[in-house]
Amino acid sequence: MREIFMYVCLCNGITDHSIREEVAKGAQHLRDVVRSLGLAKDCARCVEAAREVFDEAKSQFDLSMAEQLAYAADIPTLTAA
């Protein structure tokens, strides 16, 4: 099945997937994405849509990380005999 991407920045060909990838790589703020991808360098009409995608991706990523940490905290540590 082919994945469908939404173009967020038409001027620079930046998709929602590109923004989500930057969040997964550690982008903490939208300005991090702006710097790394060159988002909003031309007309800047994409900023509102980019903010929505970034905020959603960041929330999902943070929740995923919290779940992984909670899971890891529940695993007992093995001690050497």
Residue pairs with C-beta under 8 A, 6 or more apart in sequence:
3 17
5 15
5 16
5 17
6 15
6 16
6 53
7 13
7 14
7 15
8 14
8 15
8 16
8 18
8 19
8 39
8 46
8 49
8 50
8 53
9 37
9 39
9 40
9 46
9 50
10 46
11 41
11 42
11 43
11 46
12 37
12 38
12 39
12 41
12 42
14 37
14 38
14 39
14 46
14 50
16 53
18 37
19 33
19 37
19 39
19 50
19 53
19 54
19 57
20 53
20 57
22 32
22 33
22 36
22 37
23 33
23 54
23 57
23 58
23 61
24 57
24 61
26 32
27 33
27 36
27 54
27 58
28 58
30 50
30 51
30 54
33 39
33 50
33 54
34 40
39 46
39 47
39 50
40 46
40 47
40 50
